[in-house]
């Protein structure tokens, strides 16, 4: 079967539907033809500055990289074009969270050692404060607002003008892309994907022998997908690129300001979005609140998908009450696997388990064999087939997360699961978030789901904290509805109705707001700091 680069796919789609809008972000509307030209010219500019592939893939270990890296420190506008241009230019786009502090940005850049940076002018101050590492020779600034000047930076327009006259570049399916993990529990890791594998596993591309076969699958209309989450995170860029490689229109939330549920719904209404993707309760809660304030014509919408964090059952119920014609789809996946399991919920049809992608498996606790239906063992969810080759510059983590089982290379991102009798999977949570308290193992996501199921609870995170009695004790950090009168004792009694006693939090800490990362994922480092430092508004139990 022929393998593809993302640039080849874009050119094929642009040849078939050149005037169709490829991306819509704020006031910018870009056609497929325009994006094909822009990404080609920017790729040629990067190559003209000496960036590209310098060592053949066959001469490298799985954790080694023979290509230059370009850090993307950007808002959503033009993010897809910058990302694809890097792939066309045989350089690796590296997603950098612009909500990081300058210290955190410096640590990440020092690790990935980029040769270039593409950035929005309004974010230039982060680079100035972080101090760019040695070796950054190429700086491309996208004008969006007043911002700091960086010595040596050229504007995007200048880069495109130079690239238009530069030599062509021919990428390879073996060229890499890197996805930096969200860093919910520690420093981000750079996941290395072959471009051809990423097209299939993270962009829901299809195996096909020819461009003609791809073009035949392009729908008659754009049928917009709306990526609400930031494109600097895997869930957002995967949604946008899944639309692009299928010839659909990718509506992208303009994230230069604070999250605005009204703006999201007005955009979905105006663009007649078919699919809307979010990240858990941080997005679902405000959308529910806004839907209760006024009526929106969302008759074109058929589904809301959530990746990176599940939607609380209470919010699902509210969304289906307000939008009874849609399906809510929790998607399980990771930077190390792409999307690999789904759990659909419809009106009067709740779902508790996930249906695996055909390449999904569950492996034994000792990582030596694949489990079969009927095995009662708590194993690890895994993906086979087109999976990443490794972690950038990390041999040990590569060999641990991407081992071979029965001669098949697999990706085991670290989530525990049971294989059910019907072949579906029941997820238990990320192993790195398991708390061992008094000899018992507690998955924090299970406790969080129960806490967030209480009508008075807005959000909750659960962490472990050292305890002289239990070794580690379960601590919950909880935000309540404003004006709510729920006490910590009442909340603990509620959790005891649904959980074994050893899983019930030993301490409940009430806060005004539970902090989450910009992509809506849990910020467990913040929760751990609250659990360690807080003494007020708490209750300790034996």
C-alpha positions in Angstrom: 0.0 0.0 0.0 1.4 3.4 -0.9 2.4 5.7 1.9 1.5 9.4 1.9 2.8 12.7 3.1 0.4 15.3 4.4 1.5 17.7 1.6 0.6 15.1 -1.1 -2.8 14.8 0.5 -3.4 18.5 0.6 -2.3 18.9 -3.0 -4.7 16.2 -4.1 -7.7 17.8 -2.2 -6.7 21.3 -3.4 -6.7 20.0 -7.0 -10.2 18.6 -6.6 -11.9 21.4 -4.6 -9.5 24.4 -4.9 -12.1 27.0 -4.0 -13.6 25.2 -1.0 -12.8 26.9 2.3 -10.2 24.7 4.1 -10.0 26.7 7.4 -12.1 29.3 9.0 -10.7 31.1 12.1 -12.2 34.4 13.2 -12.3 36.6 10.2 -9.8 34.6 8.2 -11.2 32.3 5.6 -8.7 30.3 3.6 -9.4 28.1 0.6 -7.6 24.8 -0.2 -5.8 26.4 -3.1 -4.6 29.3 -0.9 -3.3 27.0 1.8 -1.6 24.8 -0.7 0.3 27.8 -2.1 1.1 29.3 1.4 2.4 26.0 2.9 4.5 25.3 -0.2 6.1 28.7 -0.1 6.8 28.6 3.6 8.3 25.1 3.3 10.6 26.4 0.6 11.6 29.3 2.7 12.5 27.0 5.6 14.6 24.8 3.2 16.3 27.9 1.8 17.5 28.7 5.3 19.2 25.3 5.5 16.5 23.5 7.5 15.4 20.0 6.7 16.3 16.3 7.0 20.1 15.6 7.4 20.3 11.9 8.4 18.4 9.1 6.7 15.8 7.5 8.9 17.3 4.0 8.5 20.6 5.2 10.1 18.9 6.3 13.3 17.5 4.6 16.4 13.8 5.1 17.2 14.4 7.9 19.7 16.9 9.7 17.5 16.0 12.5 15.1 17.8 13.5 11.9 15.7 16.5 11.1 15.6 20.1 12.2 12.8 21.1 14.6 10.7 24.3 14.4 8.8 25.3 17.5 5.3 26.7 16.9 4.3 29.3 19.6 1.1 30.3 18.1 -2.6 31.0 18.6 -5.0 29.0 16.4 -5.0 31.4 13.5 -2.8 30.0 10.7 -1.6 27.1 12.9 -2.7 24.5 10.4 -0.7 26.2 7.7 2.4 26.5 9.8 2.2 22.9 10.8 1.7 21.6 7.3 4.4 23.9 5.9 6.9 22.4 8.3 6.0 18.8 7.2 6.3 19.9 3.6 9.8 21.4 4.3 11.0 18.2 6.0 11.3 19.9 9.4 9.5 18.8 12.5 6.8 21.1 13.9 6.9 21.1 17.7 3.8 22.3 19.6 4.6 24.6 22.4 2.0 25.7 24.9 1.9 29.5 24.9 0.2 29.3 28.3 3.4 28.1 29.8 5.5 30.4 31.8 8.8 31.7 30.2 10.7 29.3 32.5 8.6 26.3 31.3 9.0 27.4 27.6 12.7 27.7 28.0 12.9 24.1 29.6 10.9 22.7 26.7 13.0 24.5 24.0 16.2 23.5 25.7 15.0 19.9 25.4 13.8 19.8 21.8 16.6 22.1 20.6 14.8 23.8 17.7 16.5 25.4 14.7 13.6 27.8 14.1 10.5 29.3 15.7 7.2 30.4 14.1 5.3 32.7 16.4 2.5 35.2 16.6 3.8 38.7 17.3 1.7 39.1 20.4 3.5 36.1 21.9 7.0 37.4 21.2 7.5 38.5 24.8 7.4 34.9 25.9 10.4 34.1 23.7 12.2 37.2 24.8 11.7 36.3 28.5 12.5 32.7 27.9 15.8 33.4 26.1 16.1 31.3 23.0 18.6 28.4 23.1 21.6 28.4 20.9 21.0 27.2 17.4 17.8 29.0 16.7 18.6 30.6 13.3 15.2 31.0 11.8 12.4 33.2 13.2 9.1 33.8 11.4 6.6 36.3 12.9 2.9 36.2 12.1 1.4 39.7 12.6 -1.7 39.7 14.8 -1.3 42.5 17.3 1.3 44.8 18.9 4.1 42.8 20.2 7.8 42.7 20.9 10.3 42.7 18.1 12.8 39.8 18.0 16.2 40.4 16.4 16.5 38.5 13.1 12.8 37.7 12.8 11.2 38.0 9.3 7.5 38.5 8.8 5.4 35.7 7.4 4.8 37.7 4.2 8.6 38.2 3.8 9.1 34.5 4.2 6.4 33.6 1.7 7.9 36.0 -0.9 11.3 34.5 -0.6 9.9 30.9 -0.6 7.9 31.6 -3.8 11.2 31.8 -5.7 13.1 29.1 -3.8 13.8 25.5 -4.8 11.2 22.8 -4.4 11.4 20.3 -1.5 10.4 16.7 -1.7 9.3 15.2 1.7 9.3 11.6 2.6 6.6 9.4 4.3 9.4 8.6 6.8 9.8 12.3 7.8 8.7 12.8 11.4 6.2 15.0 13.2 6.4 15.5 17.0 3.6 15.8 19.5 4.6 17.1 22.9 2.4 15.6 25.6 0.2 17.8 27.8 2.4 17.6 30.9 -0.5 17.0 33.3 1.8 15.2 35.8 5.3 16.1 34.7 7.5 17.5 32.0 6.2 17.0 28.4 7.7 14.3 26.2 8.1 14.6 22.5 6.3 11.7 20.8 7.8 10.9 17.4 5.5 9.8 14.6 6.4 8.9 11.0 4.3 11.3 8.9 2.7 8.4 7.0 1.6 6.7 10.2 0.3 9.9 11.7 -1.9 10.5 8.7 -3.7 7.2 9.4 -3.7 7.1 13.2 -4.1 10.7 14.3 -5.8 12.3 11.2 -8.2 9.3 10.6 -6.8 9.0 7.1 -7.6 6.0 4.9 -5.3 3.5 3.2 -5.4 4.2 -0.5 -3.2 3.5 -3.5 -3.8 6.7 -5.5 -4.8 10.3 -5.3 -7.8 9.5 -7.5 -9.1 7.1 -4.9 -8.7 9.8 -2.2 -10.5 12.4 -4.3 -13.5 10.0 -4.8 -14.1 10.1 -1.1 -14.3 13.9 -0.8 -17.9 14.9 0.2 -19.9 17.2 -2.1 -20.0 19.9 0.6 -17.5 20.9 3.2 -19.5 19.6 6.1 -17.6 21.6 8.7 -15.8 20.1 11.7 -15.4 22.7 14.5 -12.2 22.3 16.5 -12.9 24.3 19.7 -9.8 23.2 21.7 -6.4 24.8 21.1 -4.5 23.4 18.1 -1.3 23.4 20.1 -2.7 20.3 21.8 -3.1 16.9 20.1 -6.9 16.8 20.3 -7.3 20.2 18.5 -4.8 19.7 15.7 -6.0 16.2 15.1 -9.6 17.4 14.6 -8.5 20.1 12.2 -6.3 17.9 10.2 -8.9 15.1 10.1 -11.2 17.6 8.4 -8.5 18.9 6.0 -7.3 15.5 4.7 -10.9 14.5 4.1 -11.6 17.6 2.0 -14.0 19.1 4.7 -13.9 22.6 6.1 -12.1 23.0 9.5 -13.7 25.7 11.6 -11.2 26.7 14.2 -12.0 28.6 17.4 -10.2 32.0 17.5 -8.5 31.6 20.8 -6.7 34.9 21.1 -9.0 35.9 24.0 -10.6 34.0 26.9 -12.9 31.0 26.2 -16.3 32.4 25.2 -19.1 29.8 25.0 -21.4 32.4 23.3 -18.8 32.9 20.5 -18.5 29.1 20.1 -22.2 28.6 19.7 -22.6 31.6 17.4 -19.8 30.3 15.2 -21.3 26.7 15.2 -24.7 28.2 14.2 -23.3 30.5 11.5 -21.0 27.9 9.9 -23.5 25.1 10.2 -21.0 22.9 12.0 -21.6 19.1 11.8 -19.2 18.0 14.5 -17.9 20.1 17.4 -14.9 18.9 19.5 -14.1 20.0 23.0 -12.1 18.8 26.0 -14.2 17.7 28.9 -16.1 19.7 31.5 -14.0 22.8 31.2 -15.8 23.4 27.9 -19.0 21.4 28.4 -20.0 23.3 31.5 -19.9 26.8 30.0 -21.6 25.6 26.8 -24.5 24.2 28.9 -24.8 27.5 30.8 -24.9 29.5 27.6 -27.4 27.2 25.9 -29.8 27.9 28.8 -29.6 31.6 28.2 -31.0 31.7 24.6 -31.9 29.6 21.6 -29.4 28.7 18.9 -30.1 27.0 15.6 -27.8 24.0 15.8 -29.9 21.7 13.6 -26.8 21.0 11.5 -24.9 19.7 14.5 -24.9 15.9 14.8 -22.3 15.3 17.5 -20.1 16.7 20.2 -16.9 14.9 20.7 -14.6 15.1 23.7 -11.0 14.0 23.6 -8.3 14.4 26.4 -10.9 14.4 29.2 -14.3 12.8 29.5 -17.5 14.8 29.9 -19.2 14.4 33.3 -22.5 12.5 33.1 -24.4 15.5 34.5 -23.1 17.7 31.7 -23.9 15.0 29.1 -27.5 14.8 30.4 -27.8 18.6 30.2 -26.4 18.7 26.7 -28.8 16.0 25.5 -31.7 17.8 27.2 -30.8 21.0 25.3 -29.7 19.3 22.1 -31.6 16.0 22.0 -30.8 15.3 18.3 -27.0 14.9 18.8 -24.7 12.2 19.9 -22.0 12.9 22.6 -18.9 10.9 21.8 -16.2 10.5 24.4 -13.0 9.6 22.6 -10.1 7.8 24.3 -6.7 8.4 22.9 -3.3 9.9 23.6 -0.4 11.6 22.0 1.2 8.1 21.8 -1.8 6.4 20.1 -4.1 8.9 18.4 -7.8 8.2 18.9 -8.4 4.5 19.6 -11.7 4.0 21.4 -15.0 5.7 21.5 -18.0 5.8 23.9 -21.2 7.2 22.4 -24.0 8.6 24.5 -27.5 9.4 23.1 -30.7 10.5 24.7 -31.9 7.7 27.0 -28.8 5.6 25.9 -25.9 6.1 28.3 -22.6 4.3 27.7 -20.2 3.0 30.3 -17.6 1.2 28.2 -15.6 2.0 25.1 -15.6 0.4 21.7 -12.0 -0.1 20.5 -10.5 0.8 17.1 -9.7 -2.4 15.1 -6.0 -1.8 16.0 -6.7 -1.5 19.7 -5.8 -4.3 22.1 -5.5 -4.9 25.8 -2.2 -6.4 27.0 -1.4 -8.3 30.2 -0.2 -6.5 33.4 3.3 -7.8 32.7 3.2 -6.6 29.1 4.1 -10.0 27.7 0.8 -11.0 25.9 -2.4 -9.8 24.4 -5.5 -10.5 26.5 -8.5 -12.2 25.1 -12.2 -12.0 25.9 -12.8 -13.9 29.1 -9.5 -12.9 30.7 -10.4 -11.2 33.9 -7.0 -9.5 34.3 -6.6 -5.8 34.7 -4.4 -5.0 31.8 -3.1 -2.1 29.7 -4.9 -0.6 26.7 -2.6 -0.6 23.7 -2.5 0.1 20.0 -0.9 -1.9 17.3 -0.1 -1.1 13.6 0.7 2.5 12.8 2.1 3.8 16.1 4.9 6.2 17.0 8.5 5.2 16.7 9.5 6.6 20.1 10.1 9.5 22.4 12.5 12.2 21.3 15.9 11.7 22.9 14.7 9.2 25.4 15.8 5.6 24.9 14.4 4.1 28.1 10.9 5.6 27.8 10.8 4.6 24.1 11.6 0.9 24.9 9.1 0.9 27.8 6.1 2.6 26.0 6.7 1.1 22.5 7.7 -2.5 23.1 7.2 -5.6 20.9 4.7 -8.3 21.9 4.5 -11.5 19.8 6.7 -9.8 17.2 4.3 -6.8 17.0 5.4 -3.3 18.0 2.7 -1.7 20.2 2.1 1.6 22.0 1.2 1.3 25.7 0.6 4.9 26.9 -0.1 3.9 30.5 -3.9 3.5 30.9 -5.4 0.5 32.7 -8.4 -1.4 31.3 -10.5 -4.5 31.5 -11.5 -6.3 28.4 -15.3 -7.0 28.7 -17.2 -10.1 27.6 -18.6 -8.2 24.6 -15.2 -7.1 23.4 -15.6 -3.5 24.7 -13.2 -2.0 27.2 -13.8 -0.6 30.6 -11.2 2.2 31.4 -9.8 2.6 34.9 -7.4 5.4 34.4 -3.8 6.4 33.9 -1.4 4.2 35.9 0.7 7.2 36.8 -2.3 8.6 38.6 -3.0 5.6 40.7 -2.8 6.2 44.5 -1.5 3.4 46.7 -3.2 4.1 50.0 -2.8 1.5 52.8 -2.0 -1.2 50.3 -5.1 -0.5 48.1 -4.8 1.0 44.6 -7.2 3.8 43.8 -7.7 5.3 40.2 -8.2 9.0 40.7 -10.4 9.3 37.6 -13.0 7.0 39.2 -13.1 9.1 42.4 -13.3 12.3 40.3 -16.2 11.0 38.3 -18.2 10.3 41.5 -17.4 13.7 43.0 -18.3 15.6 39.8 -21.6 13.7 39.6 -22.9 15.6 42.7 -25.3 18.4 41.5 -23.5 20.9 43.7 -20.0 20.1 42.4 -18.6 22.2 39.5 -15.3 20.4 39.2 -12.9 18.2 41.2 -9.4 16.8 41.0 -8.0 14.0 43.2 -4.4 13.5 44.2 -2.3 11.6 46.7 -0.5 13.2 49.6 2.0 11.6 52.0 0.4 10.2 55.2 2.0 8.7 58.3 -0.9 6.3 58.7 -1.7 5.3 55.1 1.6 6.0 53.3 -0.4 8.1 50.8 -3.9 9.5 51.5 -6.5 10.4 48.9 -7.2 14.1 48.8 -9.9 15.8 46.7 -9.8 19.5 45.6 -13.3 20.5 44.9 -15.1 23.6 43.5 -18.8 24.0 44.4 -21.6 25.9 42.7 -21.6 29.5 43.9 -23.9 29.9 46.8 -24.0 26.1 47.4 -24.4 24.9 51.0 -22.8 21.5 50.6 -20.3 20.7 53.3 -17.2 18.5 53.0 -18.8 16.0 55.4 -21.9 15.7 53.2 -19.8 15.4 50.1 -17.8 12.6 51.7 -21.0 10.8 52.6 -22.1 11.1 49.0 -18.9 9.5 47.7 -19.2 6.7 50.3 -22.6 5.7 48.7 -20.8 4.9 45.4 -17.2 3.9 46.4 -15.4 1.5 48.6 -14.4 3.0 51.9 -10.7 3.0 51.0 -11.4 5.1 47.9 -13.3 7.9 49.7 -11.1 11.0 50.1 -9.4 11.3 53.5 -9.4 15.0 53.0 -11.6 17.4 51.0 -10.3 20.9 50.1 -12.8 23.4 48.9 -11.6 26.0 46.5 -13.3 28.7 44.4 -12.1 27.2 41.1 -10.3 24.1 40.1 -7.5 25.1 37.8 -7.1 23.2 34.5 -4.6 23.4 31.7 -5.4 25.5 28.6 -6.7 22.4 26.8 -9.1 21.5 29.5 -7.1 18.7 30.9 -6.5 18.2 34.6 -3.6 20.2 36.1 -2.5 17.6 38.7 0.6 19.6 39.7 -1.6 22.5 40.7 -3.9 20.2 42.7 -0.9 18.5 44.4 0.4 21.9 45.5 -3.1 22.8 46.9 -3.3 19.5 48.7 0.2 20.0 50.2 -0.2 23.6 51.2 -3.9 24.2 52.1 -5.1 24.2 55.7 -8.3 26.2 55.4 -11.8 25.0 54.5 -10.8 21.3 54.8 -12.0 18.3 56.6 -9.8 15.3 57.6 -11.3 11.9 58.2 -9.9 8.7 59.6 
